[in-house]
Amino acid sequence: MICDFLMPLQLPLEIWHEIATRRTTISKPAIQLKIGTKRWHTVVEKDTSMNRLLRADITLAEYCEIVRRLHSIHHQLETRLATCSPMLEEQPTTKRSALLLSDIVYFGLTPIQPEQLEDYPLMLPITSREAALGVMYVLDGAALGGMLIHKQLLNNLFRQGDVGGLAFFGADPVAGMSQWMRFQKLLERTLIFQDQVEEAVNAANRTFDYFYQCLRFSQKKET
């Protein structure tokens, strides 16, 4: 039964029906996304070449290959997100593929094309606002994780003060945190109902799976 204090709003009947039949979110969308993607997030961190970025024995060749693959991933996803702009109230995501490309150029390398990756993984289409937010959650979260990775790279592979080849992982942390805070507010304004959150979680997990397929090359070479 609709609460009496809502009646003066004079909303259309279809909106009242949606309020009465759909479950609202049980907690902040960002928290539900974190919980709902924990398994796939852990898989990507531990079972792909990403774990090499935190190792003391990482080589420059490994680093360059990871950066090339990350560029391919970000470029593909950012291109798809660009088509979702009309569904969202603000630009989908910062063009971090440009930072990765500058790192590639710094080392005198060329970008890797998706069809060059083993098994050529395909990212499923982004067909809804909720799915777009799920993809953005992974990309924006990856930027935050880059802050920790940057510190380890300076300790293990680069020298303190180095900036060349570190445009992506060495991006401004203040700007990155500000972007993350804005994104959380966008989630709260957009993912109002539980089924919307679930769709975003599913899209985020598909995105983590896409990262996994593209970044598991080191495990393939070792077997």
ABEGO torsion letter per residue (X at the ends): XBBAAAAAAGBBAAAAAAAAABBBBABBAAAAAAAAAAAAAAAAAAABAAAAAABAABBAAAAAAAAAAAAAAAAAAAAAAAAAAAABABBABBBAAAAAAAAAAAAGBBBBBAAABBGGBBBBBBABAAAAAAAAAAAAAAAAAAAAAAAAAAAAABBBGBABGAAAAABBAAAAAAAAAAAAAAAAAABABAAAAAAAAAAAAAAAAAAAAAAAAAAAAAX
